[in-house]
Amino acid sequence: MRAHQRVAAALRELGVETIFGLMGEGNMRPLIDFGGLGGTVVAATTEGAAVSMADGYARVGRRLGVASVTHGPGATNALTALTEAVRARTPLLVLTGDTPPRHDHLQRFDLRGLAGLAGAGYVRVGAAADTAADAARAVRRAGTECRPVVLDLPVPLQRIEVADGPPLRPVTPTAPGLPDEGELDRALGILAGARRPVVLAGRGALDAKDEVIALARAVGAPTGTTLLGKGLFAGEPLDLGVIGTLSSDLTLETVQAADCLLVLGAGLNRYTSVDGALLQGRAVIQVDRDPARISTAAEVGLVADVRRTAASMCELLVAAGQEPATAHRGDLAELLALEAARPVASADGPETMDPRTVMRRLDQLLPPDRVVVTDTGRFVYAPWRLLSVRSPQDFTHTCNFASIGLGLGTALGAAVASERPTVAVVGDGGGVMNLVELATAVRLGLPLLVVVCNDGAYGMEYRHLRLDGDDPTPARCTWPDFAEVARALGARSATVRTGDDLDAVGPWLASLGADGAGPLLLDVRCDPDVDVADLA
């Protein structure tokens, strides 16, 4: 067989089932071979969307994502999406192939340099005989390093005959075990002496939900999450929701009154910690499998498996006769329940809807077993706070590089991975960038809802200009009619200006994914002067 056939076979042997791609000279033969071997090739319309799809597929499916683009402009077109995946720490493989070594080749470009700019790993196949081994090395690096790796199979090597070696086997990374006993004792001493502990969990605690809840109950701690841990403790009476800049006043007051913060599988970035304010004046214990994520603010940092550590902590504390702390306010559960039932602030106009109103209503109308993906922009405060999911695995966003326009592609990949109703919430500026990719969702028949929060402006820039006392008019934009464009691409669509308009599509929303009708787009007309960041 030839090298291009061997790389496709190697990926199949390593467990890859789906590749998102856009073919060109540098990658067309491996893509064709992969499909011939029973793999699924999802053809994207743009290279950036192909990488975003693989990113969403990996995040929601909790498996390796694989994208394939050609060299030169194919790779540069994917750079922004690749950088987003790097900063999201997504295990992702990008298969490409460098140009023939001619100085006058129009598509020549430094792929190693491009990967380095994005922060991705890079593996170049230097000899055709090494194709399978290098593919396995790239896959292994993507998993162990939790970041994208560019696999470069140069075009001149692809047609070289190679031997058909023994099949490759997927390698499962070894998970860390329990922490150092001395450090664990230190952590338990702090936790046992705490009068007002709070547990903060992130996506790294996804597989430890029961153990974390048991530990929290044992020490009398309310629980909260990072944004990417959204939904982990839904239904728990002392669920504080998302902790950080998205918190309610009650949640912030509770965390600020805490004397100990137990952080499990969560990063402590500026948004979660409110620029470090929530870490000051209280003991911080942090548990994470990745030593690079342990904050310098942690009094005790345990590099260990979250589930096993939480279970061990709970067992040891209960065995020692630990009584739950009682210094948190006694009516906290009642206040949290009242807060959850409180009407959402709304500033609907005669011909516009407040995104907060829309998200609360969608939360009621959509099937509860859903996936939610958001682009980034001023509108995100509404879905991040008000559109619920059953598990953190069912939520992600494309705000890691703060680039608009990546949400739709990421949602497509998430829908392929989950095979469940998937909601993509985008702004009008970001939505129009990749709206053509809706044709891919139509072709695949995906159960996808695209909600365009259309305020006729680049909303964040509009807001900044207003806050600075400047005329925001330059940030206003006139777009094509999103609903008409969606219909032209083969999707169902509706324009939503009032609550009655939203209720009219209620049957479509309730049956999303069950009716086999494919994607639906809602063009929700919004007022750029409404501040959706305000929860009150």
DRENTOR-450993 format. One record per residue (C-alpha): x negated, y, z negated; residue number from 1; chain. Coordinates in pm, 1 decimal. Each point is the difference from the previous one (the first is absolute). Example, Ala and Ser with C-alpha at 12.3 -4.5 7.8 and 13.67 -1.06 7.14 Angstrom:
[node [-1230.0,-450.0,-780.0],1,A];
[node [-137.0,344.0,66.0],2,A];
//
This chain:
[node [0.0,0.0,0.0],1,A];
[node [-98.6,363.8,31.4],2,A];
[node [-66.4,240.3,-284.0],3,A];
[node [330.7,183.9,46.7],4,A];
[node [180.1,-332.6,-40.1],5,A];
[node [-209.6,-92.7,-303.2],6,A];
[node [82.7,320.6,-188.1],7,A];
[node [371.8,-58.2,58.0],8,A];
[node [-30.2,-360.8,-116.2],9,A];
[node [-201.3,108.4,-303.5],10,A];
[node [269.9,246.1,-107.3],11,A];
[node [267.3,-267.5,33.1],12,A];
[node [-212.0,-243.0,-203.1],13,A];
[node [-44.8,265.9,-266.8],14,A];
[node [377.3,29.3,-39.4],15,A];
[node [75.1,307.9,209.7],16,A];
[node [352.5,-23.9,139.7],17,A];
[node [62.9,348.5,138.1],18,A];
[node [-208.3,263.8,177.3],19,A];
[node [128.0,350.5,71.2],20,A];
[node [-168.7,141.9,303.7],21,A];
[node [-24.6,197.0,317.3],22,A];
[node [-208.4,-171.0,261.9],23,A];
[node [-279.7,144.6,207.3],24,A];
[node [-322.1,-124.6,152.5],25,A];
[node [-166.7,-46.5,-336.5],26,A];
[node [264.1,-223.2,-161.2],27,A];
[node [245.3,-133.3,258.4],28,A];
[node [-150.8,-347.7,31.7],29,A];
[node [-5.1,-79.4,-374.5],30,A];
[node [359.7,124.1,-27.4],31,A];
[node [114.9,-221.8,286.6],32,A];
[node [-186.6,-296.4,-148.5],33,A];
[node [148.8,60.6,-345.9],34,A];
[node [352.1,-7.2,142.0],35,A];
[node [-83.3,-315.5,194.6],36,A];
[node [-101.8,-169.2,-323.9],37,A];
[node [342.0,60.3,-154.6],38,A];
[node [-75.3,328.5,-172.0],39,A];
[node [235.4,296.3,19.2],40,A];
[node [-122.2,311.2,178.3],41,A];
[node [208.8,308.4,-76.4],42,A];
[node [-64.9,248.8,279.1],43,A];
[node [-9.1,358.8,-123.4],44,A];
[node [47.3,313.0,207.9],45,A];
[node [-297.5,184.9,-151.5],46,A];
[node [-323.5,-120.3,-156.7],47,A];
[node [53.9,198.1,-318.3],48,A];
[node [338.9,-161.8,-49.8],49,A];
[node [-154.6,-345.0,53.5],50,A];
[node [-236.3,59.5,-293.0],51,A];
[node [282.3,150.6,-208.6],52,A];
[node [214.5,-306.2,70.2],53,A];
[node [-277.8,-231.8,-114.9],54,A];
[node [-41.1,222.3,-307.1],55,A];
[node [369.5,-23.0,-90.9],56,A];
[node [1.8,-373.3,73.2],57,A];
[node [-290.0,-52.1,-241.2],58,A];
[node [134.6,221.1,-277.5],59,A];
[node [353.1,-141.2,-9.4],60,A];
[node [-89.7,-354.0,105.3],61,A];
[node [-299.3,-14.9,-239.5],62,A];
[node [-217.2,-164.2,261.8],63,A];
[node [-268.1,96.6,247.2],64,A];
[node [119.6,242.2,266.5],65,A];
[node [-153.4,-25.1,346.5],66,A];
[node [4.4,261.6,274.4],67,A];
[node [-174.7,4.8,334.2],68,A];
[node [-88.2,300.9,213.3],69,A];
[node [-235.2,55.9,286.9],70,A];
[node [-325.2,190.5,-11.6],71,A];
[node [-54.7,374.4,48.5],72,A];
[node [326.7,194.6,-2.0],73,A];
[node [188.9,-302.3,-131.3],74,A];
[node [-217.3,2.5,-309.4],75,A];
[node [-0.2,378.0,-43.1],76,A];
[node [379.1,7.7,32.7],77,A];
[node [14.4,-236.7,-297.2],78,A];
[node [-240.7,193.8,-224.0],79,A];
[node [258.7,181.5,-213.6],80,A];
[node [199.9,-316.1,-67.3],81,A];
[node [-322.7,-186.0,-76.5],82,A];
[node [-101.6,266.0,-252.1],83,A];
[node [341.0,-22.5,-168.0],84,A];
[node [-42.5,-377.8,-32.3],85,A];
[node [-348.9,44.9,-144.8],86,A];
[node [125.0,239.1,-265.9],87,A];
[node [294.2,-229.3,-75.0],88,A];
[node [-254.2,-281.4,-56.6],89,A];
[node [181.3,-222.1,250.0],90,A];
[node [-162.1,-331.4,102.6],91,A];
[node [9.5,49.2,376.1],92,A];
[node [-188.5,-125.9,303.4],93,A];
[node [-28.4,212.4,315.1],94,A];
[node [-113.8,-206.9,297.7],95,A];
[node [-158.5,188.9,287.0],96,A];
[node [-282.3,-39.4,249.5],97,A];
[node [-274.1,243.8,89.5],98,A];
[node [-53.4,118.7,357.4],99,A];
[node [-261.1,-141.9,235.3],100,A];
[node [-333.2,171.2,-77.8],101,A];
[node [2.8,259.2,277.2],102,A];
[node [-77.4,362.2,-79.9],103,A];
[node [260.0,113.3,254.1],104,A];
[node [288.5,-212.4,-132.5],105,A];
[node [286.8,243.8,-48.5],106,A];
[node [130.4,-170.5,-314.7],107,A];
[node [-328.4,-45.8,-185.7],108,A];
[node [24.8,91.4,-366.2],109,A];
[node [-186.4,-91.5,-317.4],110,A];
[node [235.3,-250.3,-168.4],111,A];
[node [-231.7,-48.9,-296.1],112,A];
[node [-5.7,375.3,-52.8],113,A];
[node [378.7,19.2,30.7],114,A];
[node [46.0,-271.5,-263.5],115,A];
[node [-243.7,180.4,-225.7],116,A];
[node [184.4,330.7,36.5],117,A];
[node [323.1,-165.9,-110.6],118,A];
[node [-169.7,-187.6,-283.2],119,A];
[node [69.6,-339.3,156.5],120,A];
[node [-234.5,-295.8,18.3],121,A];
[node [-154.5,-102.0,330.3],122,A];
[node [-104.0,-339.0,136.9],123,A];
[node [-151.1,-20.8,347.6],124,A];
[node [-31.0,-335.3,171.6],125,A];
[node [-361.5,1.3,113.6],126,A];
[node [-3.0,-340.6,169.7],127,A];
[node [288.0,-187.0,160.7],128,A];
[node [-91.4,-312.3,-197.2],129,A];
[node [69.1,191.5,-323.0],130,A];
[node [353.6,105.0,97.8],131,A];
[node [187.5,-229.5,-239.8],132,A];
[node [-238.6,54.8,-289.7],133,A];
[node [11.4,377.0,41.1],134,A];
[node [380.1,-2.5,22.9],135,A];
[node [14.6,-198.5,-323.8],136,A];
[node [-245.4,242.3,-161.0],137,A];
[node [212.8,299.2,101.3],138,A];
[node [318.2,-161.3,-134.1],139,A];
[node [-172.0,-87.8,-326.5],140,A];
[node [-135.0,353.1,-40.7],141,A];
[node [341.2,156.3,62.8],142,A];
[node [146.2,-211.3,-279.4],143,A];
[node [-276.0,28.3,-258.0],144,A];
[node [-72.9,368.9,63.0],145,A];
[node [370.4,95.3,21.8],146,A];
[node [-53.1,220.3,303.6],147,A];
[node [20.2,-14.0,380.6],148,A];
[node [-285.7,-157.0,193.6],149,A];
[node [-60.9,63.0,370.4],150,A];
[node [-96.6,-318.3,186.1],151,A];
[node [-185.4,92.4,319.3],152,A];
[node [-25.0,-272.8,265.8],153,A];
[node [-176.5,186.9,283.0],154,A];
[node [151.7,-46.6,344.5],155,A];
[node [-321.6,-143.5,153.7],156,A];
[node [1.5,-281.5,-259.7],157,A];
[node [364.3,-92.2,37.6],158,A];
[node [-43.2,-214.1,314.1],159,A];
[node [-303.9,-192.6,-124.0],160,A];
[node [60.5,-372.1,-54.8],161,A];
[node [-28.4,-113.6,-362.8],162,A];
[node [20.1,-334.5,-172.1],163,A];
[node [326.4,-97.8,-167.2],164,A];
[node [-111.5,-40.3,-361.4],165,A];
[node [188.8,-149.5,-295.0],166,A];
[node [323.0,178.9,-100.9],167,A];
[node [-34.1,284.8,-247.0],168,A];
[node [182.9,-4.0,-329.8],169,A];
[node [152.2,302.5,-174.7],170,A];
[node [-192.8,107.1,-307.9],171,A];
[node [198.6,99.6,-308.4],172,A];
[node [-184.4,261.8,-206.7],173,A];
[node [-69.4,-104.0,-357.9],174,A];
[node [212.3,201.8,-239.8],175,A];
[node [-164.5,144.4,-312.0],176,A];
[node [88.5,-170.1,-324.9],177,A];
[node [24.3,126.3,-355.7],178,A];
[node [-203.3,299.1,-115.4],179,A];
[node [-298.9,-0.6,-231.7],180,A];
[node [114.1,-113.0,-346.2],181,A];
[node [-164.8,289.9,-179.0],182,A];
[node [163.2,257.3,225.0],183,A];
[node [333.4,-179.8,-28.7],184,A];
[node [-25.0,17.8,-380.4],185,A];
[node [-68.8,374.1,22.6],186,A];
[node [305.2,48.7,219.0],187,A];
[node [221.0,-205.9,-229.6],188,A];
[node [-117.9,197.5,-303.4],189,A];
[node [101.5,328.5,164.5],190,A];
[node [329.3,-140.5,123.3],191,A];
[node [89.0,-154.8,-336.8],192,A];
[node [-58.6,331.0,-176.1],193,A];
[node [198.4,210.0,243.6],194,A];
[node [321.1,158.6,-128.1],195,A];
[node [129.6,123.1,336.5],196,A];
[node [-152.8,-216.4,277.5],197,A];
[node [107.2,29.8,363.7],198,A];
[node [-65.4,-256.7,274.2],199,A];
[node [-82.6,129.3,349.0],200,A];
[node [-3.6,-265.4,273.6],201,A];
[node [-86.5,22.6,367.5],202,A];
[node [20.2,-218.2,306.3],203,A];
[node [-282.8,-211.4,-143.1],204,A];
[node [247.6,-124.6,-262.1],205,A];
[node [248.7,-124.1,259.8],206,A];
[node [-57.0,-366.9,-85.6],207,A];
[node [-8.2,70.0,-373.6],208,A];
[node [345.2,152.4,-51.7],209,A];
[node [124.2,-250.7,-260.5],210,A];
[node [-327.2,0.7,-193.6],211,A];
[node [-15.5,380.8,-6.5],212,A];
[node [360.1,31.1,-117.7],213,A];
[node [-63.8,-253.9,-276.6],214,A];
[node [-310.8,192.0,-110.2],215,A];
[node [183.1,332.6,6.2],216,A];
[node [279.0,-139.9,-217.0],217,A];
[node [-251.7,-149.0,-242.0],218,A];
[node [-162.7,338.4,-62.3],219,A];
[node [318.4,209.0,30.7],220,A];
[node [-113.8,190.3,308.7],221,A];
[node [216.6,159.7,266.1],222,A];
[node [-117.1,-83.9,351.8],223,A];
[node [-65.7,212.2,305.9],224,A];
[node [-169.8,-40.9,334.7],225,A];
[node [-206.4,175.2,259.4],226,A];
[node [179.2,94.3,321.8],227,A];
[node [-121.0,-320.9,166.5],228,A];
[node [125.8,-197.2,-301.4],229,A];
[node [348.6,144.4,56.4],230,A];
[node [277.1,-238.4,-101.1],231,A];
[node [-210.6,-240.8,-206.0],232,A];
[node [198.4,56.0,-320.9],233,A];
[node [339.9,81.2,149.8],234,A];
[node [274.4,-100.4,-243.1],235,A];
[node [-219.5,11.8,-309.5],236,A];
[node [157.0,224.5,-268.3],237,A];
[node [-328.3,183.2,-66.1],238,A];
[node [-98.8,46.6,364.6],239,A];
[node [-148.7,347.6,35.4],240,A];
[node [-13.0,-25.3,380.7],241,A];
[node [-290.0,153.4,188.5],242,A];
[node [-256.8,167.1,-225.8],243,A];
[node [-182.1,308.8,125.0],244,A];
[node [91.0,301.9,207.5],245,A];
[node [326.9,-170.5,106.0],246,A];
[node [108.7,-58.0,-360.7],247,A];
[node [309.9,136.7,-164.8],248,A];
[node [-42.8,228.9,-298.3],249,A];
[node [102.2,-283.5,-232.6],250,A];
[node [-267.0,-231.1,140.9],251,A];
[node [-268.2,266.2,-25.6],252,A];
[node [98.1,77.1,-359.0],253,A];
[node [-19.4,-369.8,-89.7],254,A];
[node [-344.4,-48.9,153.1],255,A];
[node [-133.4,322.5,-148.9],256,A];
[node [115.6,-117.4,-344.0],257,A];
[node [-175.0,-337.6,39.9],258,A];
[node [-312.9,-81.6,-197.8],259,A];
[node [-103.7,-290.3,226.6],260,A];
[node [36.8,-54.7,374.6],261,A];
[node [-40.2,-359.9,118.4],262,A];
[node [-69.0,10.3,374.8],263,A];
[node [48.4,-329.4,186.3],264,A];
[node [-91.5,-41.6,367.0],265,A];
[node [33.0,371.4,65.2],266,A];
[node [-224.7,278.7,114.2],267,A];
[node [-13.0,325.9,-191.2],268,A];
[node [-13.0,252.0,281.4],269,A];
[node [80.3,368.2,-41.5],270,A];
[node [369.4,-52.3,76.2],271,A];
[node [55.5,-283.4,-247.2],272,A];
[node [-204.8,171.8,-270.9],273,A];
[node [128.8,351.8,83.3],274,A];
[node [-355.5,118.0,60.6],275,A];
[node [-116.3,-188.8,-308.1],276,A];
[node [243.7,164.9,-239.8],277,A];
[node [175.4,-328.5,-86.3],278,A];
[node [-330.5,-164.5,-94.3],279,A];
[node [-112.0,259.5,-251.3],280,A];
[node [61.2,-40.3,-371.6],281,A];
[node [85.9,-370.6,12.3],282,A];
[node [-190.5,-327.2,21.8],283,A];
[node [-3.7,-149.2,349.9],284,A];
[node [-40.0,-374.4,54.8],285,A];
[node [-26.6,-101.4,365.4],286,A];
[node [11.4,-347.8,152.9],287,A];
[node [-78.5,-53.5,368.0],288,A];
[node [-164.2,-269.1,210.7],289,A];
[node [-200.0,263.6,187.4],290,A];
[node [-274.8,161.7,-210.2],291,A];
[node [-4.6,300.1,234.3],292,A];
[node [351.8,90.3,-114.1],293,A];
[node [-82.8,21.0,-370.4],294,A];
[node [23.7,367.3,-95.9],295,A];
[node [-269.7,182.1,-193.9],296,A];
[node [286.9,116.7,-222.6],297,A];
[node [59.7,-357.0,-121.3],298,A];
[node [-119.5,-64.1,-355.2],299,A];
[node [7.4,-370.9,85.0],300,A];
[node [-20.9,-122.3,360.6],301,A];
[node [64.2,-369.5,56.9],302,A];
[node [-92.5,-151.2,338.3],303,A];
[node [232.1,-297.3,6.8],304,A];
[node [315.1,-155.7,139.8],305,A];
[node [297.7,208.4,-113.7],306,A];
[node [244.5,-286.4,-43.5],307,A];
[node [-232.9,-218.7,-205.3],308,A];
[node [-121.5,293.9,-207.7],309,A];
[node [352.6,120.2,-80.5],310,A];
[node [104.5,-352.2,-96.3],311,A];
[node [-306.9,-43.0,-221.2],312,A];
[node [52.7,338.8,-167.4],313,A];
[node [362.1,-83.4,-76.2],314,A];
[node [-83.4,-345.5,-135.0],315,A];
[node [-275.9,129.9,-228.5],316,A];
[node [205.5,290.8,-133.1],317,A];
[node [304.0,-215.8,-73.2],318,A];
[node [-220.4,-260.7,-169.2],319,A];
[node [-146.0,275.3,-218.6],320,A];
[node [350.6,105.6,-106.6],321,A];
[node [3.7,325.4,192.6],322,A];
[node [320.2,199.0,-53.0],323,A];
[node [130.1,223.0,281.4],324,A];
[node [-77.3,368.0,-47.3],325,A];
[node [299.4,207.2,-105.5],326,A];
[node [-123.2,359.2,22.9],327,A];
[node [151.2,68.7,344.0],328,A];
[node [327.5,189.4,-25.6],329,A];
[node [281.7,-236.5,-90.1],330,A];
[node [238.0,123.4,267.2],331,A];
[node [-246.3,-39.6,289.1],332,A];
[node [193.5,-283.0,167.6],333,A];
[node [324.4,197.1,-14.9],334,A];
[node [-163.9,312.5,138.8],335,A];
[node [-158.5,-196.3,286.9],336,A];
[node [338.9,-151.3,85.8],337,A];
[node [163.2,343.8,0.1],338,A];
[node [-279.0,135.5,218.5],339,A];
[node [46.3,-280.3,253.7],340,A];
[node [371.1,76.3,24.3],341,A];
[node [-42.2,378.4,22.7],342,A];
[node [119.6,156.7,325.0],343,A];
[node [-281.0,94.4,236.4],344,A];
[node [-64.1,364.3,79.5],345,A];
[node [144.1,83.5,338.0],346,A];
[node [4.5,298.3,230.4],347,A];
[node [205.1,-122.1,294.4],348,A];
[node [102.6,266.7,248.5],349,A];
[node [294.2,15.7,240.5],350,A];
[node [-208.3,-161.4,277.4],351,A];
[node [-298.7,-139.3,-194.5],352,A];
[node [-60.3,-263.6,-263.7],353,A];
[node [-241.6,2.4,-290.0],354,A];
[node [-238.0,-300.7,30.6],355,A];
[node [62.1,-72.0,-368.3],356,A];
[node [371.0,-47.6,68.0],357,A];
[node [-77.4,-217.5,299.1],358,A];
[node [-241.3,-228.1,-184.3],359,A];
[node [231.8,-53.7,-294.6],360,A];
[node [283.2,-90.0,239.4],361,A];
[node [-222.0,-228.1,208.0],362,A];
[node [-105.2,-171.2,-321.3],363,A];
[node [364.0,-96.9,-45.2],364,A];
[node [84.1,-83.3,362.0],365,A];
[node [-299.9,-207.0,108.3],366,A];
[node [-53.3,-369.3,-77.4],367,A];
[node [-184.9,-15.3,-334.9],368,A];
[node [-255.7,-250.2,131.3],369,A];
[node [-187.0,248.1,215.1],370,A];
[node [-344.9,134.7,77.9],371,A];
[node [-68.5,374.9,-12.5],372,A];
[node [-285.1,171.5,186.4],373,A];
[node [-51.2,374.9,7.4],374,A];
[node [-208.7,226.6,215.2],375,A];
[node [-140.7,304.0,-177.6],376,A];
[node [130.7,354.2,-16.9],377,A];
[node [208.8,229.8,-215.8],378,A];
[node [299.2,-236.0,14.0],379,A];
[node [-174.6,-288.4,-182.7],380,A];
[node [104.6,108.0,-348.9],381,A];
[node [356.2,-108.1,77.8],382,A];
[node [-59.5,-362.4,111.4],383,A];
[node [-284.4,-53.6,-245.3],384,A];
[node [229.4,85.8,-289.9],385,A];
[node [342.5,-104.4,119.0],386,A];
[node [-26.6,-292.2,244.2],387,A];
[node [-51.8,-308.4,-210.8],388,A];
[node [-160.3,-336.1,76.8],389,A];
[node [13.8,-329.7,-184.1],390,A];
[node [-374.9,-49.0,-11.3],391,A];
[node [-314.6,207.4,57.7],392,A];
[node [-75.6,-233.7,290.5],393,A];
[node [300.1,153.0,176.7],394,A];
[node [-129.6,357.5,-4.4],395,A];
[node [-290.0,179.6,160.3],396,A];
[node [-89.8,339.0,143.5],397,A];
[node [-252.7,147.3,241.5],398,A];
[node [-123.8,284.8,-217.5],399,A];
[node [-349.7,-133.8,-70.6],400,A];
[node [-154.1,215.6,275.3],401,A];
[node [285.4,256.2,-14.9],402,A];
[node [57.0,-30.3,374.7],403,A];
[node [351.3,29.4,135.9],404,A];
[node [111.2,-231.6,278.2],405,A];
[node [-105.3,-338.6,-139.3],406,A];
[node [320.5,-103.5,-175.8],407,A];
[node [196.6,-146.7,290.4],408,A];
[node [-278.3,-233.0,115.0],409,A];
[node [-65.0,-113.1,-357.5],410,A];
[node [370.3,-71.1,-47.1],411,A];
[node [9.1,-211.9,316.1],412,A];
[node [-280.1,-218.4,-132.7],413,A];
[node [173.0,-23.1,-337.9],414,A];
[node [322.1,-111.7,170.2],415,A];
[node [-185.0,-270.7,194.3],416,A];
[node [-162.0,-124.9,-322.1],417,A];
[node [311.1,5.5,-218.5],418,A];
[node [270.7,-89.5,255.1],419,A];
[node [233.9,208.7,-217.2],420,A];
[node [175.8,335.1,39.1],421,A];
[node [-271.1,264.9,7.0],422,A];
[node [47.6,373.0,-48.6],423,A];
[node [-245.5,247.5,151.2],424,A];
[node [42.5,351.3,-138.6],425,A];
[node [-182.5,255.9,212.3],426,A];
[node [-1.9,372.7,57.7],427,A];
[node [84.9,155.1,333.5],428,A];
[node [-359.6,104.9,72.6],429,A];
[node [-145.3,-341.0,-84.5],430,A];
[node [293.7,-183.2,153.9],431,A];
[node [-31.5,159.8,341.3],432,A];
[node [-368.0,-100.2,19.6],433,A];
[node [75.2,-371.7,32.3],434,A];
[node [371.7,-14.3,76.7],435,A];
[node [-78.1,-190.9,319.3],436,A];
[node [-101.3,-294.6,-222.3],437,A];
[node [369.9,-43.0,-74.3],438,A];
[node [6.4,-183.5,334.2],439,A];
[node [-220.6,-266.9,-160.2],440,A];
[node [251.9,-43.6,-281.7],441,A];
[node [278.0,-31.7,258.0],442,A];
[node [-193.9,-259.0,197.7],443,A];
[node [-59.0,-205.0,-316.4],444,A];
[node [356.4,47.3,-127.5],445,A];
[node [-131.8,115.2,-338.5],446,A];
[node [243.5,81.5,-284.8],447,A];
[node [-144.0,350.0,-27.0],448,A];
[node [162.4,321.5,-119.8],449,A];
[node [-187.4,318.0,90.4],450,A];
[node [109.9,300.8,-204.0],451,A];
[node [-129.3,325.4,147.7],452,A];
[node [12.3,283.8,-252.6],453,A];
[node [30.9,267.3,266.1],454,A];
[node [-41.0,352.2,-134.8],455,A];
[node [-118.9,137.7,333.9],456,A];
[node [-339.2,85.7,-144.2],457,A];
[node [-331.8,-126.4,-121.7],458,A];
[node [145.6,0.1,-348.0],459,A];
[node [-309.3,13.0,-218.5],460,A];
[node [-148.7,284.1,203.1],461,A];
[node [335.0,179.5,-7.3],462,A];
[node [2.8,-32.4,-379.0],463,A];
[node [-358.0,124.4,-39.1],464,A];
[node [68.6,306.1,212.5],465,A];
[node [308.7,85.1,-204.5],466,A];
[node [-181.7,-45.3,-331.2],467,A];
[node [-275.2,231.2,124.3],468,A];
[node [258.3,263.9,88.2],469,A];
[node [-62.1,-36.6,374.0],470,A];
[node [246.2,-41.1,283.2],471,A];
[node [57.3,-378.3,38.0],472,A];
[node [141.4,31.2,352.0],473,A];
[node [-321.2,-121.0,173.3],474,A];
[node [50.3,-337.6,-170.1],475,A];
[node [344.9,-41.6,159.2],476,A];
[node [27.7,-239.4,295.4],477,A];
[node [257.0,-96.5,259.2],478,A];
[node [13.9,-371.7,75.1],479,A];
[node [185.2,-216.6,247.7],480,A];
[node [317.7,-149.0,-142.6],481,A];
[node [-128.4,-297.8,-202.7],482,A];
[node [327.5,-190.2,28.5],483,A];
[node [3.0,34.0,378.8],484,A];
[node [-363.5,-107.4,28.3],485,A];
[node [68.2,-302.0,-220.9],486,A];
[node [292.0,-105.2,218.1],487,A];
[node [-215.4,41.0,310.8],488,A];
[node [-251.3,-237.9,-159.7],489,A];
[node [275.3,-255.2,-61.3],490,A];
[node [75.8,57.7,-369.5],491,A];
[node [322.7,93.4,-171.6],492,A];
[node [1.8,350.5,-141.8],493,A];
[node [205.3,268.7,-167.6],494,A];
[node [-41.4,364.0,-96.1],495,A];
[node [74.8,69.3,-366.3],496,A];
[node [96.2,350.5,-109.4],497,A];
[node [253.9,-76.3,-273.2],498,A];
[node [86.5,-266.2,-251.9],499,A];
[node [286.7,-109.9,224.8],500,A];
[node [-249.8,-60.9,282.0],501,A];
[node [-203.6,-220.3,-232.7],502,A];
[node [302.1,-192.8,-121.6],503,A];
[node [104.4,-57.5,360.1],504,A];
[node [-310.9,-210.9,62.3],505,A];
[node [44.4,-181.5,-332.5],506,A];
[node [104.5,-328.2,169.0],507,A];
[node [-315.1,9.1,215.5],508,A];
[node [-212.4,57.7,-309.4],509,A];
[node [163.7,-272.1,-208.2],510,A];
[node [-47.1,-257.6,277.6],511,A];
[node [-356.9,99.4,91.6],512,A];
[node [-183.0,-319.5,78.7],513,A];
[node [310.6,-215.3,-14.8],514,A];
[node [168.0,113.9,322.0],515,A];
[node [-296.4,-64.5,229.5],516,A];
[node [51.8,341.3,157.3],517,A];
[node [-361.0,112.6,-37.3],518,A];
[node [-128.0,341.3,-106.0],519,A];
[node [203.8,302.8,-98.6],520,A];
[node [-114.5,362.1,-17.5],521,A];
[node [163.7,272.5,-207.7],522,A];
[node [-85.3,358.7,90.3],523,A];
[node [71.0,171.2,-332.2],524,A];
[node [16.6,377.0,40.6],525,A];
[node [-158.4,177.8,-296.6],526,A];
[node [-65.4,356.3,-113.8],527,A];
[node [-373.9,86.4,-25.7],528,A];
[node [76.2,247.7,-279.8],529,A];
[node [123.4,-274.4,-235.7],530,A];
[node [-268.9,-110.2,-247.7],531,A];
[node [34.0,-379.0,-14.4],532,A];
[node [-280.9,-27.7,-256.4],533,A];
[node [236.9,114.4,-274.8],534,A];
[node [176.2,-291.3,-169.5],535,A];
[node [219.2,208.7,-230.9],536,A];
//
